[in-house]
Amino acid sequence: MTRAVSIYDTTLRDGCQSEDMQLSVADKIKIALRLDAFGIDVVEGGWPGSNPVDDGFFAEIASYGLKHARIAAFGSTHHPDQPADRDPNLTAIAASGASVGTIFGKSCERHAREALRLDPARNIEIIRDSVAWLRGRMAAVFFDAEHFFDGYKNNAAYALAALRAAFEAGAQTLVLCDTNGGTLPHEVHRIVSEVRAALPEAPLGIHSHNDCELAVANALAAVQAGAVQVQGTINGVGERCGNANLCSIIPLLEVKCGLPCLPRDTEDASPGSGNRLSQLSAVASYVAEVANLSPFSRQPFVGNSAFAHKGGVHVSAVNRCSSLYEHMSPELVGNGRRILITELGGRSNIVSLARRFGFHLDKDEPVVKGLFNELKKKASLGYDYAAAEASVELLILRKLARRGVREFFRLVQYHVSALRAAAHETPLVETSVMVEVEGVIEHTAATGKGPVNALDTALRKALLPFYPRLAEMRLLDFKVRVLSASDGSGGTASVVRVLIESGDADASWITVGVSHDIIEASWQALADSLTYKLYRDEERQRRLDGERD
């Protein structure tokens, strides 16, 4: 029978030790509910009694009926100066309402002597007493053996004694922690194997940190040696370099190792079956959004670049058989294949991208050659079409003269002025825009917080009477990069590239503009962004009309 691996998520506790991670009670509740829906076995909510946010989380999460996950409360073994039954930390864990209590203790003799200034034998007593007291008051107790691997390498007998004390006191899982993140995978495999031989009845877990970029590899090495629980965080967030990334561990276990770690929603019990794994990319994005963190595009499996293809040779091969340059199907984890258009790509990139938009072309067609030459020219000027896929789509559709991308508006002229009076801290910016919309000349003006905001406001004022749905479109991000000019000019005369990310209730998209003039570059990106929104809306309406017919 295939051995299952339990996933223990510590995003809400260990993940919050990341220097750029701050979560409110509401944030924690949202993430916990999403992880429960995804199928995570244990969600560690925090350290009760340590701060108001964690106390608020445990008080509120009790009112939600979780469908799968168990909530864990975290803390330490009792203070050496008082017994377990009078320790406020253990009392808070037991009173938290969580069904799992996870406590950590020193399993390294050196840490017991130097960090705690304790007799090592007394430290073992504290571990035993803490686990035993908590086990009598909670449904499950896990023991996190802090600094286990370093301790084992220094004094294996002592590290094993700490584990044995916790297990005999009632700990259901003994979690081996690579707290400093410096252990190598072959060491993890050897040590976990030796622990299994010494304590064959004890279920083992792994908690690895990423200081040497080995947290995921160490987690897999532990599982291969017999560990049945993996602790980690979504997107690998955590103190210093982070924790083991569950967004990599889960698909590796499910797909590569054939070890199920998510619930099955179908009768098919094979790893990767059901629809849980396909939610992974959405879960990663959701947690990043709630935590207000920028997604890491090169993150394996769930990153925006994880299945992106840029080189022409690669794309040509992928068009024939995706597995030639992809280690797995991106759909398994809810991601998708992206074909990038850059100066490094060939005509195969254009053919593949056009196919995604519903156009079946041959790379030897004149229109493909024309598009390839135009894209290469624009790329040489600084247009980043790898990032601005909406601008690429518009360019291809316009070149192919397909229905849908019509001229929703045409610029006649714009004028931007900025007045900076000595008595004011910020300039007064005013913009006037004249555009032709559906055969009508519209002339509008607006002020704004900077020229781009004023330009956007004036343009929307002209377009909204014709296209009311533009009101639901919002700016998500605005990036400017200085590029080296082909004529050798630099400094304030450099070429700039503007990337604008926009979105509505259904999607987000990125457009690009390039010019020596930052306002002109912004106009290009802004105009493409609005056009793309209008094009998408008309395409959606056209599909709906077709379904009615």
C-alpha positions in Angstrom: 0.0 0.0 0.0 1.3 3.5 -0.9 2.5 5.4 2.2 0.8 8.7 2.7 2.6 11.8 3.9 1.0 14.4 6.2 1.4 18.0 5.3 1.9 20.4 8.2 1.7 24.1 7.3 3.4 26.7 9.5 2.9 29.8 7.2 0.8 31.5 9.9 3.5 31.1 12.5 7.0 30.3 11.2 6.2 32.0 7.9 5.4 35.2 9.8 8.9 35.3 11.1 9.9 36.5 7.6 11.0 40.1 7.8 8.5 41.2 5.1 5.5 39.2 6.4 2.8 40.8 8.6 -0.6 39.2 9.0 -3.7 40.5 10.8 -6.2 38.2 12.5 -8.4 38.5 9.4 -5.5 37.7 7.1 -4.7 34.5 9.2 -8.3 33.4 9.1 -8.5 33.8 5.3 -5.3 31.8 4.7 -6.3 29.1 7.2 -9.7 28.6 5.5 -8.0 28.5 2.0 -5.5 25.9 3.3 -8.3 23.9 4.7 -10.2 23.9 1.4 -7.0 22.9 -0.4 -6.6 19.9 1.9 -3.7 20.7 4.2 -3.7 18.3 7.1 -2.5 20.6 9.9 -2.5 24.4 10.0 -0.3 25.9 12.7 -2.0 29.1 13.8 0.6 30.7 16.0 1.9 30.9 19.5 -1.0 31.5 21.9 -0.2 34.0 24.7 2.7 35.6 22.8 0.8 38.4 21.0 -2.8 39.7 20.4 -3.0 38.6 16.8 -2.3 34.9 17.6 -4.8 35.1 20.5 -7.4 36.6 18.3 -6.8 34.0 15.6 -7.4 31.0 18.0 -10.5 32.7 19.5 -12.0 33.3 16.1 -11.0 30.2 14.1 -13.0 28.1 16.7 -16.2 29.4 15.2 -15.4 28.1 11.7 -16.3 24.5 10.8 -13.1 23.3 9.1 -13.6 20.5 6.7 -10.2 18.8 6.7 -7.4 20.7 8.5 -6.7 20.4 12.2 -5.5 23.6 13.9 -2.2 23.5 15.8 -1.0 25.8 18.6 2.7 26.2 19.0 4.9 26.9 22.0 7.9 25.7 24.0 8.6 23.2 26.7 7.9 24.6 30.2 10.3 27.1 32.0 12.9 25.4 34.1 11.9 27.4 37.2 8.4 26.1 37.3 6.6 22.8 36.8 4.6 22.0 33.7 1.2 22.4 35.4 2.0 26.0 36.3 3.7 27.1 33.1 1.7 29.9 31.4 3.0 28.9 27.9 1.7 25.3 28.2 -1.5 26.5 29.8 -2.1 28.9 26.9 -1.6 26.1 24.3 -4.0 23.8 26.2 -6.6 26.6 26.4 -6.3 27.7 22.8 -9.0 25.5 21.5 -6.6 23.9 19.0 -6.8 20.1 18.6 -3.0 19.8 18.1 -0.3 21.1 20.5 3.2 21.4 19.0 6.0 22.2 21.4 9.7 22.5 20.7 12.5 21.6 23.0 16.3 21.5 22.8 17.5 18.2 21.4 21.1 19.4 21.1 23.3 19.0 24.2 25.3 22.1 23.4 22.1 24.2 23.2 20.9 22.9 26.5 24.2 23.8 28.2 25.0 27.1 26.5 21.6 28.6 25.4 19.4 27.4 28.3 22.3 27.1 30.8 20.8 23.8 32.0 22.1 20.5 33.0 21.5 18.3 30.0 19.7 15.7 32.1 17.3 18.4 33.4 16.5 19.4 29.8 15.4 15.8 29.1 13.1 15.9 32.2 11.6 19.2 31.0 10.8 17.6 27.6 9.2 14.6 29.2 7.1 16.5 31.7 5.9 19.1 29.1 4.8 16.5 26.6 3.1 14.4 29.2 1.2 17.3 30.8 0.0 18.6 27.4 -0.9 15.1 26.1 -3.3 14.7 29.0 -5.2 17.8 27.8 -5.1 17.8 24.0 -6.1 15.4 21.3 -2.6 15.3 19.7 0.9 16.5 20.7 3.8 16.9 18.3 7.4 17.4 19.5 9.6 19.6 17.4 13.2 18.6 18.2 15.0 21.9 17.8 18.5 21.8 16.3 18.2 18.1 16.0 20.6 17.4 13.1 23.3 19.6 14.5 22.8 18.0 17.9 22.8 14.5 16.5 26.1 15.1 14.7 27.6 16.4 17.9 26.1 13.9 20.3 23.8 11.3 18.8 23.0 9.6 22.1 21.7 12.8 23.7 19.6 13.8 20.7 18.0 10.3 20.6 17.4 10.5 24.4 15.4 13.8 23.8 13.3 12.1 21.2 12.7 9.0 23.3 11.6 11.1 26.3 9.1 12.9 24.1 7.8 9.7 22.5 7.4 7.9 25.8 5.6 10.9 27.2 2.9 10.6 24.5 4.1 12.7 21.5 2.4 11.3 18.4 5.0 12.7 15.9 8.7 13.5 16.5 9.7 16.3 14.2 13.4 16.5 13.4 14.3 20.2 12.8 17.2 21.4 10.7 16.9 24.8 12.5 20.0 26.4 11.1 19.4 25.1 7.6 22.9 23.8 7.2 22.5 20.1 6.9 23.1 18.3 3.5 20.5 15.9 2.0 22.7 12.9 2.3 23.2 13.7 6.0 19.5 14.1 6.5 18.8 10.7 4.8 21.4 8.9 6.9 20.3 10.4 10.2 16.6 9.9 9.7 17.3 6.3 8.7 19.3 5.8 11.9 16.6 7.4 14.0 14.0 5.1 12.5 16.2 2.1 13.4 16.6 3.4 17.0 12.9 4.3 17.4 11.0 2.1 15.0 7.6 2.8 16.5 7.8 6.5 16.5 6.3 8.5 13.5 8.9 11.0 12.3 8.5 14.4 10.7 10.9 16.9 9.1 11.1 20.7 9.5 13.8 22.1 7.3 15.0 25.7 6.7 16.4 27.0 3.5 19.7 28.7 4.5 21.6 26.6 2.0 18.8 26.4 -0.6 18.3 22.7 0.5 15.1 22.8 2.5 13.0 21.1 -0.2 15.7 18.6 -0.9 16.2 17.8 2.8 12.4 17.3 3.2 12.4 14.8 0.4 15.5 13.0 1.7 13.7 12.7 5.1 10.6 11.3 3.5 12.7 8.8 1.4 14.2 7.7 4.7 10.8 7.2 6.3 9.5 10.5 7.6 5.7 10.6 7.4 5.1 14.4 8.1 6.6 17.4 6.3 6.4 20.9 7.8 6.8 23.9 5.6 5.2 27.1 4.4 3.3 28.3 1.3 5.8 30.0 -1.1 8.7 29.1 1.3 8.3 32.2 3.5 10.0 32.2 6.8 12.9 33.6 8.9 16.2 34.3 7.2 16.1 32.4 3.9 12.7 30.8 4.6 11.2 27.4 5.2 10.7 24.4 3.1 8.4 25.4 0.3 5.2 23.4 0.3 4.5 24.6 -3.2 7.4 22.5 -4.4 7.2 19.7 -1.8 3.5 18.8 -2.5 3.8 18.2 -6.3 7.2 16.5 -5.8 5.6 14.0 -3.4 2.4 13.6 -5.4 3.8 13.5 -8.9 7.4 12.6 -8.7 7.5 10.3 -5.7 4.1 8.8 -6.0 3.3 9.6 -2.4 -0.2 11.0 -1.7 -0.3 14.0 0.6 -3.6 15.7 -0.5 -7.2 14.3 -0.1 -8.7 12.5 -3.0 -11.9 14.0 -4.6 -12.3 11.0 -6.9 -12.3 7.3 -6.6 -8.9 7.3 -8.4 -6.4 7.0 -5.5 -3.3 7.6 -7.6 -1.0 10.5 -6.7 -1.9 13.6 -8.6 -5.5 12.5 -9.2 -8.5 14.6 -8.2 -8.6 18.3 -8.4 -6.8 19.4 -5.3 -3.3 19.5 -6.8 -4.6 21.7 -9.6 -5.5 24.3 -7.0 -1.8 24.7 -6.0 -1.0 27.8 -8.2 -4.1 29.5 -7.1 -3.3 28.8 -3.4 0.2 30.2 -3.8 -1.1 33.4 -5.5 -3.9 33.8 -2.8 -1.5 33.6 0.1 0.9 36.0 -1.6 -1.9 38.4 -2.2 -3.3 38.3 1.4 0.2 38.7 2.8 0.8 41.6 0.3 3.9 39.9 -1.1 5.1 40.1 -4.7 4.9 36.6 -6.3 8.3 35.1 -7.2 8.0 34.5 -10.9 10.8 31.9 -11.1 9.3 29.8 -8.3 9.1 26.2 -9.4 5.8 24.7 -10.3 3.6 27.7 -9.4 5.7 30.7 -10.6 4.6 32.7 -13.7 7.9 31.7 -15.4 7.8 28.0 -14.3 6.6 26.9 -17.7 7.6 29.9 -19.8 9.5 29.3 -23.1 11.6 31.9 -24.7 14.2 30.3 -26.9 13.1 29.5 -30.5 14.6 26.0 -30.4 12.7 25.3 -27.2 9.4 26.6 -28.5 9.8 24.6 -31.7 10.2 21.4 -29.8 7.4 22.2 -27.3 5.1 22.7 -30.2 5.8 19.1 -31.3 5.8 17.6 -27.8 5.7 19.6 -24.6 7.5 17.0 -22.5 10.7 17.7 -24.6 11.2 20.8 -22.5 8.8 20.4 -19.6 9.3 18.0 -16.7 5.5 17.7 -16.1 2.2 19.1 -17.4 1.7 22.6 -16.0 -2.0 22.0 -15.7 -1.4 19.4 -12.9 -0.6 22.2 -10.5 -3.0 24.7 -12.0 -0.3 26.6 -14.0 -0.1 27.2 -17.7 2.4 27.2 -20.5 3.6 30.6 -21.7 5.4 31.3 -25.0 7.4 34.5 -24.8 8.1 36.8 -27.7 11.6 38.3 -27.6 14.6 38.9 -29.8 15.8 35.4 -28.8 12.6 33.7 -30.1 11.9 32.5 -33.6 8.9 32.2 -35.8 7.9 29.1 -33.8 7.2 31.4 -30.9 4.8 33.5 -33.0 3.0 30.4 -34.4 2.6 29.0 -30.9 1.4 32.2 -29.4 -1.0 32.8 -32.3 -2.4 29.3 -31.8 -3.2 30.2 -28.2 -5.3 33.1 -29.5 -7.1 30.8 -31.9 -5.1 31.4 -35.1 -3.5 28.5 -36.9 -0.5 29.7 -38.9 2.5 28.2 -40.5 5.9 29.6 -39.7 6.7 30.1 -43.4 3.6 32.3 -44.0 4.5 35.9 -45.1 2.5 37.3 -42.2 4.5 35.3 -39.7 7.8 36.5 -41.2 6.5 40.1 -41.1 5.4 39.7 -37.5 8.8 38.2 -36.6 10.7 41.1 -38.2 8.5 43.7 -36.5 8.8 42.1 -33.1 12.6 41.8 -33.4 12.8 45.5 -34.4 10.6 46.6 -31.5 12.5 44.3 -29.1 15.7 46.0 -30.2 14.2 49.4 -29.3 13.4 48.2 -25.8 9.9 46.8 -25.9 9.7 43.9 -23.4 7.1 41.6 -24.9 8.1 38.8 -22.6 6.5 40.7 -19.7 3.8 42.5 -21.7 1.7 39.7 -23.1 -1.4 41.8 -23.7 0.6 44.2 -26.0 1.9 41.1 -27.9 -1.7 39.8 -28.3 -2.9 43.2 -29.6 0.1 43.4 -32.0 -0.6 40.0 -33.5 -4.3 40.6 -33.8 -3.8 43.9 -35.5 -1.3 42.4 -37.9 -3.6 39.6 -38.7 -6.5 42.1 -39.2 -8.8 39.9 -37.3 -12.2 41.1 -36.1 -12.3 42.3 -32.5 -9.3 44.6 -32.2 -10.7 47.6 -33.9 -9.7 51.2 -33.3 -11.8 51.9 -30.2 -10.3 55.4 -30.0 -7.7 57.4 -32.0 -5.4 60.0 -30.4 -5.7 63.4 -32.0 -3.4 65.1 -29.5 -2.6 65.4 -25.8 -1.0 68.2 -23.8 0.5 67.9 -20.4 1.6 70.8 -18.2 3.1 71.0 -14.8 3.3 74.1 -12.6 5.6 74.1 -9.6 5.1 77.1 -7.4 7.7 77.9 -4.7 4.9 78.0 -2.1 3.8 74.4 -2.9 5.5 71.1 -2.2 4.1 69.3 -5.3 3.5 70.5 -8.8 0.0 71.1 -10.2 -0.3 68.8 -13.2 -3.0 69.3 -15.8 -3.6 67.3 -19.0 -5.9 67.8 -21.9 -6.7 64.9 -24.3 -8.4 65.0 -27.7 -9.4 61.7 -29.1 -11.8 60.4 -31.8 -14.2 57.9 -30.3 -16.8 56.2 -32.5 -16.6 59.0 -35.0 -16.9 61.7 -32.4 -14.1 64.1 -31.3 -13.9 64.2 -27.5 -11.8 66.9 -25.9 -11.4 66.5 -22.1 -9.1 67.8 -19.4 -8.1 66.7 -15.9 -5.7 67.3 -13.1 -3.9 64.5 -11.3 -1.2 63.3 -9.0 1.5 63.4 -11.6 1.3 63.5 -15.4 0.4 59.8 -15.9 -2.5 59.9 -13.4 -3.8 63.1 -15.1 -3.4 61.6 -18.5 -5.3 58.5 -17.4 -8.1 60.5 -15.8 -8.6 62.7 -18.9 -8.6 59.8 -21.3 -11.1 57.8 -19.2 -13.3 60.9 -19.0 -13.5 60.9 -22.8 -14.1 57.2 -23.1 -16.5 56.3 -20.3 -19.6 57.7 -22.0 -19.0 55.3 -24.8 -17.6 52.4 -22.9 -19.0 52.3 -19.3 -17.3 49.1 -18.3 -13.9 50.9 -18.3 -15.0 52.1 -14.8 -14.3 48.6 -13.4 -10.7 48.6 -14.7 -8.0 49.5 -12.2 -4.3 50.1 -12.2 -2.4 47.3 -10.4 1.2 48.2 -11.0 3.3 50.8 -12.8 7.0 50.2 -13.5 9.6 52.4 -15.3 13.1 51.2 -16.3 15.8 53.2 -17.9 17.4 51.6 -21.0 20.6 52.2 -22.9 19.9 54.3 -25.9 21.1 53.1 -29.3 22.5 56.5 -30.2 24.7 56.5 -27.1 22.8 59.1 -25.2 22.2 58.4 -21.5 21.3 60.0 -18.3 18.1 62.0 -18.5 18.1 61.5 -22.3 17.9 57.8 -21.9 15.1 55.6 -23.4 12.6 54.5 -20.8 10.3 51.5 -20.8 7.0 51.6 -19.0 5.1 48.5 -18.0 1.5 48.9 -16.8 -0.4 46.1 -15.1 -4.2 46.6 -15.1 -7.0 44.4 -14.1 -10.8 44.0 -13.6 -12.9 41.5 -11.8 -11.9 38.7 -14.2 -8.3 39.0 -15.1 -5.1 41.2 -15.1 -2.8 42.1 -18.0 0.4 43.9 -18.7 1.2 46.4 -21.5 4.3 48.2 -22.6 5.5 51.5 -24.0 8.9 52.7 -24.9 10.2 56.2 -25.7 12.8 58.9 -24.7 9.7 60.7 -23.3 8.3 59.0 -20.2 4.9 60.5 -20.8 4.8 59.1 -24.3 5.9 55.7 -23.1 3.2 55.8 -20.5 0.6 56.8 -23.1 1.5 53.8 -25.3 1.2 51.4 -22.4 -2.0 53.1 -21.1 -3.6 53.1 -24.5 -2.8 49.5 -25.1 -4.2 48.6 -21.6 -7.5 50.3 -22.3 -7.8 48.8 -25.7 -7.1 45.4 -24.4 -9.9 45.8 -21.8 -12.3 46.9 -24.5 -11.3 44.1 -26.8 -11.8 41.4 -24.1 -15.2 42.8 -23.2 -16.4 42.7 -26.8 -15.0 39.2 -27.3 -16.9 38.1 -24.2 -20.1 39.7 -25.4 -19.7 38.1 -28.8 -19.3 34.7 -27.3 -22.4 35.2 -25.1 -24.4 36.3 -28.1 -23.3 33.3 -30.0 -24.4 31.0 -27.2 -27.8 32.6 -27.2 -28.1 32.0 -31.0 
